[in-house]
Amino acid sequence: MTGPTMTDETHNQAPEWGSDVVAQTLRDLDLRYVALNPGASYRGIHDSLVNFTGNDPEILLCVHEEAAVAIAHGWAKITGRPMAVALHSNVGLMHGSMGIFNAFCDRVPMVVIGATGPLDAAKRRPWIEWIHTSQDQGALVRDFVKWDDQPGSVPAARDALIQGTAIAATAPRGPVYVNIDAALQEEKVTRPLADPDIARRGPPAAAAPAPHLVERAAAMLDAGGKIVFMMGRMSRDMDDWNRRIALAERLGARVVADFKTGSTFPTGRRLTAGRAGYFPDADAKAALAEADVIVNFDWLDFGGTLRSVFPDGAVPARIVSASLDSHAHRGWSKDGGAHYPADVSFLNEPDQVVHALADALEASATESPGLPGIDALPEGMTLTPQDIALLLRSRLDAAKPCLIRGPLSWTGADWPVDHPLGALGYDGGGGIGSGCGMAVGAALALRDAGSDRLPLAVLGDGDFLMNASALWTGASKKVPLLVVVLN
């Protein structure tokens, strides 16, 4: 860890300034990193992170705010946990807003710390603190964050960070924004603050699927017929992965996967229908058209996909749906997709429902198959994107690569997977320019977890060029990462 290190003396030191309280709270919330591009509006917080908490959380210095947000996004895709990001006043928030939208659409947690002001006009320095002060700064991103706040006191700032972190980590997960006045950061702490008891302020435990719904869905699935599972936003836990395989095999269900959401089901399984792509292919659509029961496991735009198969809107198959996504639907953003019918609808994370159904149907856990072999390498002088995939696999499969990002020209046929970390999917919001930052964040998380997987990002040239400076942060932290630019 770079910079000053913590000692017992500094760890127990009483906060002197409002910014000390903020830094201390971030540390106590176990937010491992703060990604930031330095800005004067949060100079107090930056100072306290270095001199009061001793670089705990550790500062990830970034060259651009969008890179900082993308790094936190990549981190969350591996860990499932939020990273903190600090964005300078209104202008830094505008720079980072594309990345925040990506995180919102991708349902990943993130704690974005903003700063403004001073809101007290009498305390503003000439010019610069006037143009960098906004009346309602959170309004810039309010339509695509889960929650935001602008606390009016030091105790309220601490409380907002604790509450915001819990909200970000509660499914459906997403970014939150806490805007802290520059004058509040530099306010003297005149009396000790009460213990916030952070251990009792975390995200609530997820509710179990309703037993009567589990019974109905299990009976519907056990009745036989053609069953199709649509695997969307699923966990990266290996036990969850094996349970999905067991449930599909127990029912003989065909499985449609999505390249945008990454590894959810092994490619080489005989039950897979079509190729995981950015859109279902003809084989996947044919399986849906013939299905007696379709199960939606938090598929991205499930309703829109049904419309592409049943254009008249009449879906003959019975539908079981498992998703918390309705909690994230907002009027401004239509990322929730088209509305859809359901005969049994679970308001739970999809892997919770897989677990409950596997238990009800006595589906035993099973091992994931290995990757399919490579028949032949390309020959000749012209290389297609598919040839690049074959060449990379021929050299890297033994190193167990984690494909952090793949190009728009690939499908699951180009990059088969046999592990939940085989591929991480796309960026959520379709905002070009996040690839380098997400690659650094995910690679950092893999390194910190002691993973033996090789971090790999295969990026389009436009995506790479828009934010290549994010790689500077990875280099400065000596993060192992292989980036291939596919033009």
C-alpha positions in Angstrom: 0.0 0.0 0.0 1.4 3.4 -1.0 1.5 6.5 1.1 1.3 6.8 4.9 0.4 3.6 6.8 -1.9 3.3 9.8 -0.6 2.8 13.3 -2.6 2.0 16.4 -2.1 5.6 17.5 -3.5 7.1 14.3 -6.3 4.5 14.1 -7.6 5.6 17.5 -7.0 9.3 17.0 -10.1 11.5 17.5 -11.2 13.3 14.3 -10.5 17.0 14.3 -12.2 18.1 11.1 -15.4 17.1 9.3 -13.3 15.5 6.6 -11.6 13.3 9.2 -15.1 12.0 10.1 -15.8 11.2 6.4 -12.5 9.4 5.9 -12.9 7.5 9.2 -16.4 6.4 8.1 -15.2 5.1 4.7 -12.5 3.1 6.5 -15.0 1.7 9.1 -17.4 0.7 6.3 -14.5 -1.4 4.9 -14.5 0.3 1.5 -11.2 -1.0 0.3 -10.4 1.7 -2.2 -11.4 5.3 -3.2 -10.9 6.0 -6.9 -10.4 9.6 -7.6 -9.0 12.4 -9.8 -8.0 15.1 -7.3 -10.3 18.1 -7.1 -10.4 21.2 -4.8 -14.0 20.7 -3.8 -13.1 17.6 -1.7 -9.6 18.8 -0.7 -10.5 18.2 2.9 -11.5 14.5 2.3 -8.4 13.9 0.2 -6.2 15.4 3.0 -7.9 13.3 5.7 -7.6 10.1 3.6 -3.8 10.6 3.5 -3.1 12.2 6.9 -5.8 11.0 9.2 -6.6 7.4 8.1 -3.2 6.8 6.5 -4.4 5.8 3.1 -7.1 3.5 4.4 -9.2 3.2 2.2 -6.4 3.2 -0.3 -6.5 6.0 -2.9 -6.5 4.9 -6.5 -5.2 7.9 -8.4 -7.0 8.3 -11.8 -6.4 10.6 -14.7 -10.1 11.1 -15.5 -13.3 10.8 -13.5 -15.0 8.4 -15.9 -12.0 6.1 -15.5 -12.5 6.3 -11.7 -16.1 5.2 -12.0 -15.3 2.5 -14.5 -12.6 1.1 -12.2 -15.2 0.8 -9.4 -17.6 -0.8 -11.8 -15.1 -3.5 -12.8 -14.2 -4.1 -9.1 -17.9 -4.7 -8.2 -18.4 -7.1 -11.1 -15.8 -9.4 -9.5 -16.4 -8.8 -5.8 -20.1 -7.9 -5.7 -19.2 -5.2 -3.2 -19.0 -1.4 -3.6 -15.9 0.7 -4.0 -15.9 4.4 -3.2 -15.4 7.0 -5.9 -14.8 10.7 -5.3 -15.9 13.2 -8.0 -15.0 16.8 -8.0 -17.9 19.2 -7.7 -20.4 19.5 -10.6 -17.8 19.2 -13.4 -16.3 16.0 -12.1 -19.8 14.6 -11.7 -20.6 15.5 -15.3 -17.4 13.7 -16.4 -18.3 10.6 -14.3 -22.0 10.5 -15.2 -21.6 8.1 -18.1 -19.9 5.6 -15.9 -22.6 6.0 -13.2 -25.3 5.3 -15.8 -23.4 2.2 -16.8 -23.3 1.0 -13.2 -26.9 1.7 -12.7 -28.0 -0.3 -15.8 -25.6 -3.1 -14.8 -27.0 -3.2 -11.3 -23.6 -3.0 -9.6 -23.0 -1.3 -6.2 -20.9 1.8 -5.9 -20.6 4.7 -3.4 -20.0 8.0 -5.2 -18.8 10.8 -3.0 -19.4 14.3 -4.4 -18.5 17.7 -3.1 -19.7 21.2 -3.8 -19.6 24.7 -2.4 -19.2 26.1 0.0 -23.0 26.4 -0.1 -22.6 29.4 2.2 -21.9 32.1 -0.4 -20.0 34.2 2.1 -17.3 31.4 2.3 -16.7 31.0 -1.4 -13.4 32.0 -3.0 -13.7 34.2 -6.1 -14.7 32.8 -9.4 -13.7 29.1 -9.1 -15.9 28.2 -6.2 -18.8 30.0 -7.7 -18.7 28.1 -11.0 -18.2 24.8 -9.1 -21.2 25.3 -6.7 -24.6 23.9 -7.7 -27.9 24.4 -5.9 -29.0 20.7 -6.4 -25.9 18.9 -7.6 -27.5 15.4 -7.1 -30.1 16.3 -9.7 -27.4 15.7 -12.4 -27.5 12.0 -11.7 -30.7 11.5 -9.6 -32.5 9.6 -12.3 -29.9 6.9 -12.6 -28.7 6.3 -9.0 -30.5 4.3 -6.4 -30.3 7.1 -3.8 -28.6 10.4 -3.2 -28.2 12.9 -0.3 -26.6 16.2 0.5 -26.1 16.2 4.3 -26.1 19.4 6.3 -23.8 18.6 9.2 -20.8 16.4 10.0 -22.9 13.8 11.9 -25.4 13.7 9.0 -22.5 13.2 6.5 -21.4 10.1 8.4 -25.0 8.9 8.6 -25.5 9.4 4.9 -22.4 7.4 4.0 -23.5 4.5 6.2 -27.0 4.5 4.8 -25.8 5.0 1.2 -23.4 2.1 1.4 -26.2 -0.2 2.7 -28.5 0.9 0.0 -25.9 0.4 -2.7 -25.3 -3.2 -1.5 -29.0 -4.1 -1.3 -30.4 -6.0 -4.3 -31.1 -4.8 -6.9 -27.7 -3.1 -6.3 -26.6 0.1 -7.8 -24.7 3.4 -7.4 -25.5 6.0 -4.7 -24.3 9.6 -4.5 -23.5 11.6 -1.4 -22.6 15.2 -1.9 -20.6 16.8 0.9 -20.2 20.6 1.2 -16.6 21.8 1.0 -17.2 24.0 4.1 -18.6 21.1 6.0 -15.4 19.1 5.3 -13.4 21.9 6.9 -15.6 22.3 9.9 -14.0 21.8 13.3 -15.3 18.8 15.3 -16.0 20.4 18.7 -17.4 17.5 20.6 -17.1 13.7 20.3 -19.6 12.0 18.0 -21.7 9.1 19.2 -20.8 5.6 18.0 -22.8 4.9 14.8 -22.7 1.1 15.4 -22.0 0.4 11.8 -22.2 -3.3 12.3 -26.0 -2.9 12.8 -26.5 -0.6 9.8 -25.6 -2.9 6.9 -27.8 -4.1 4.0 -30.8 -6.3 5.1 -30.7 -10.0 4.7 -32.4 -11.1 1.4 -35.9 -12.6 1.8 -36.3 -16.3 0.9 -38.6 -17.1 -2.0 -42.2 -17.6 -0.9 -42.8 -21.3 -0.2 -46.2 -21.4 -2.0 -44.6 -19.9 -5.2 -41.8 -22.4 -5.0 -44.3 -25.2 -4.8 -46.3 -23.8 -7.8 -43.2 -23.3 -9.9 -41.8 -26.7 -9.0 -45.0 -28.4 -10.0 -45.2 -26.5 -13.3 -41.6 -27.5 -14.1 -41.9 -31.1 -12.9 -44.9 -31.7 -15.1 -42.7 -32.1 -18.1 -42.7 -30.6 -21.5 -40.2 -28.3 -23.1 -38.6 -26.0 -20.6 -36.3 -23.1 -21.5 -34.2 -21.2 -18.9 -33.1 -17.7 -19.8 -30.0 -16.9 -17.7 -29.5 -13.1 -17.2 -28.0 -11.3 -14.3 -26.7 -14.2 -12.1 -24.1 -14.5 -9.3 -20.4 -15.4 -9.8 -20.5 -17.9 -7.0 -19.3 -21.4 -7.9 -21.9 -23.1 -5.8 -24.7 -21.1 -7.5 -23.1 -22.0 -10.9 -23.2 -25.7 -10.2 -26.7 -25.5 -8.8 -27.9 -24.0 -12.1 -26.4 -26.9 -14.0 -28.0 -29.4 -11.6 -31.5 -27.8 -12.0 -31.3 -27.7 -15.8 -30.1 -31.3 -16.0 -32.8 -32.5 -13.6 -35.5 -30.9 -15.8 -33.8 -31.4 -19.2 -34.3 -27.6 -19.7 -32.7 -25.8 -22.6 -30.6 -22.9 -21.5 -30.3 -19.5 -23.3 -27.3 -17.4 -22.1 -26.5 -13.8 -22.8 -23.0 -12.5 -23.7 -23.9 -9.1 -22.2 -24.2 -10.6 -18.7 -21.1 -12.9 -18.9 -20.8 -16.4 -17.6 -24.0 -17.9 -16.3 -23.9 -21.4 -17.7 -21.2 -23.6 -19.3 -20.9 -23.4 -23.0 -20.2 -27.1 -23.6 -23.3 -28.4 -22.0 -25.7 -30.3 -24.4 -28.6 -28.3 -23.0 -27.4 -24.9 -24.3 -29.7 -23.4 -26.9 -28.0 -21.2 -29.5 -25.0 -19.1 -28.8 -24.7 -16.5 -26.1 -24.8 -13.2 -27.9 -25.9 -9.6 -27.6 -29.2 -10.8 -28.9 -30.7 -14.3 -29.0 -29.9 -16.1 -32.2 -32.2 -18.1 -34.4 -31.7 -21.4 -32.5 -32.4 -19.7 -29.2 -35.5 -18.1 -30.6 -36.7 -21.4 -32.0 -36.3 -23.0 -28.5 -38.4 -20.2 -27.0 -41.1 -20.5 -29.7 -41.5 -24.2 -29.0 -41.3 -24.0 -25.1 -44.1 -25.1 -22.8 -42.5 -23.2 -19.9 -40.1 -20.3 -20.0 -38.1 -19.3 -16.9 -36.8 -15.7 -16.7 -33.8 -15.6 -14.4 -33.4 -11.8 -14.5 -32.9 -11.7 -18.3 -32.0 -8.2 -19.7 -35.2 -6.9 -21.3 -37.1 -10.2 -21.0 -40.3 -8.5 -22.3 -38.5 -7.2 -25.4 -37.0 -10.6 -26.1 -40.5 -12.2 -25.9 -41.7 -9.6 -28.4 -39.0 -10.6 -30.8 -40.2 -14.2 -30.7 -43.9 -13.6 -30.4 -44.5 -10.3 -32.3 -48.3 -10.4 -31.8 -47.7 -10.3 -28.0 -49.4 -13.7 -27.3 -47.0 -16.0 -25.5 -48.4 -19.6 -25.4 -45.8 -20.8 -22.9 -46.3 -20.5 -19.2 -43.8 -18.2 -17.6 -41.9 -18.3 -14.3 -40.0 -15.1 -13.5 -37.4 -14.5 -10.9 -36.1 -10.9 -10.7 -35.9 -7.9 -8.3 -35.4 -5.6 -11.3 -38.8 -3.9 -10.8 -37.4 -2.2 -7.8 -34.9 -0.4 -10.0 -37.3 0.8 -12.7 -37.3 4.6 -13.0 -39.4 6.9 -15.2 -36.4 8.7 -16.8 -34.5 5.6 -17.8 -36.2 2.8 -19.7 -33.5 0.3 -19.1 -35.9 -2.0 -17.4 -37.2 -3.0 -20.8 -40.7 -4.0 -22.0 -43.3 -5.3 -19.6 -44.0 -9.0 -19.7 -46.5 -11.6 -18.4 -45.8 -14.2 -15.8 -47.7 -17.1 -14.3 -45.4 -17.3 -11.2 -43.4 -14.2 -10.3 -40.7 -14.3 -7.7 -39.5 -11.0 -6.2 -36.1 -12.5 -5.4 -32.6 -12.6 -6.8 -32.6 -15.4 -9.5 -30.0 -17.6 -7.8 -32.1 -17.7 -4.6 -34.9 -19.1 -6.7 -32.6 -21.6 -8.4 -31.6 -22.8 -5.0 -35.1 -23.1 -3.8 -36.3 -25.0 -6.9 -33.2 -27.3 -6.8 -34.1 -28.2 -3.3 -37.7 -28.8 -4.0 -37.0 -30.9 -7.1 -34.0 -32.7 -5.4 -31.6 -31.6 -8.1 -28.1 -32.5 -6.9 -25.1 -30.3 -7.5 -22.8 -31.2 -10.3 -19.4 -30.3 -11.7 -19.0 -27.9 -14.6 -17.6 -29.5 -17.8 -14.4 -28.2 -19.3 -13.9 -26.0 -22.3 -14.5 -27.4 -25.7 -11.3 -28.1 -27.7 -9.9 -26.1 -30.5 -10.1 -27.9 -33.8 -7.8 -25.9 -36.0 -6.0 -22.5 -35.9 -6.6 -20.0 -38.7 -4.3 -19.9 -41.7 -3.5 -17.2 -44.2 -2.8 -13.5 -43.9 -6.3 -12.2 -43.1 -7.5 -12.5 -39.5 -11.2 -12.1 -38.5 -12.3 -11.3 -35.0 -13.2 -15.0 -34.7 -9.6 -15.9 -35.7 -8.3 -13.6 -32.9 -10.5 -15.5 -30.4 -9.1 -18.8 -31.5 -5.5 -17.6 -31.3 -6.0 -16.2 -27.8 -7.7 -19.4 -26.6 -4.9 -21.5 -28.1 -2.4 -19.6 -26.0 -4.4 -18.6 -22.9 -6.9 -21.4 -22.0 -4.3 -23.1 -19.8 -4.0 -19.8 -17.8 -7.7 -19.7 -17.2 -8.4 -16.2 -18.5 -11.2 -14.1 -17.1 -12.6 -12.2 -20.1 -13.4 -8.8 -18.4 -14.6 -7.4 -21.7 -15.1 -8.8 -25.2 -15.7 -7.0 -28.5 -19.1 -6.5 -30.0 -18.2 -8.9 -32.8 -17.9 -11.9 -30.5 -20.5 -14.3 -29.2 -20.3 -17.2 -26.7 -19.3 -19.4 -29.6 -16.1 -17.4 -29.9 -15.4 -17.4 -26.2 -16.8 -20.5 -24.5 -16.9 -20.6 -20.7 -16.7 -23.2 -18.0 -16.6 -21.0 -14.9 -18.5 -18.0 -13.5 -15.4 -15.9 -14.0 -14.9 -17.0 -17.6 -16.5 -13.8 -18.9 -17.9 -10.7 -17.1 -20.2 -9.4 -19.8 -20.6 -5.8 -21.1 -20.9 -2.4 -19.4 -24.6 -2.2 -18.6 -25.5 1.1 -20.3 -23.8 0.7 -23.7 -21.6 3.7 -23.1 -18.4 3.3 -25.1 -15.2 4.2 -23.3 -15.5 2.2 -20.1 -13.5 -0.8 -21.2 -10.0 0.2 -19.9 -11.3 1.3 -16.5 -13.4 -1.8 -16.0 -10.5 -3.9 -17.0 -8.2 -2.3 -14.3 -10.9 -2.5 -11.6 -11.7 -6.2 -12.3 -8.0 -7.1 -12.6 -7.3 -5.4 -9.3 -10.1 -7.4 -7.6 -8.8 -10.6 -9.0 -5.3 -9.8 -7.7 -6.5 -8.9 -4.3 -8.6 -12.1 -4.1 -5.5 -14.2 -4.9 -7.2 -15.5 -8.0 -5.2 -17.7 -10.4 -7.2 -16.4 -13.4 -5.5 -14.2 -16.0 -7.3 -10.9 -16.4 -7.9 -10.3 -20.1 -9.8 -7.5 -21.9 -10.4 -7.5 -25.6 -11.5 -4.0 -26.5 -12.6 -2.3 -29.6 -10.4 0.5 -30.8 -12.9 3.2 -30.1 -13.6 2.0 -26.6 -9.9 1.8 -25.9 -9.0 5.3 -27.3 -11.8 7.0 -25.4 -10.3 6.2 -22.0 -6.9 4.6 -22.4 -5.7 6.8 -19.6 -7.4 4.4 -17.1 -4.5 2.0 -17.8 -2.2 4.5 -16.0 -3.9 3.7 -12.7 -3.4 0.0 -13.3 0.3 0.5 -14.1 0.8 2.7 -11.1 -0.6 0.0 -8.8 1.2 -2.8 -10.7 -2.0 -4.6 -11.5 -1.5 -7.6 -13.8 -3.7 -7.3 -16.9 -3.6 -8.2 -20.6 -5.4 -5.8 -23.0 -5.9 -6.7 -26.6 -7.2 -4.0 -28.9 -9.3 -5.5 -31.7 -9.9 -3.0 -34.5 
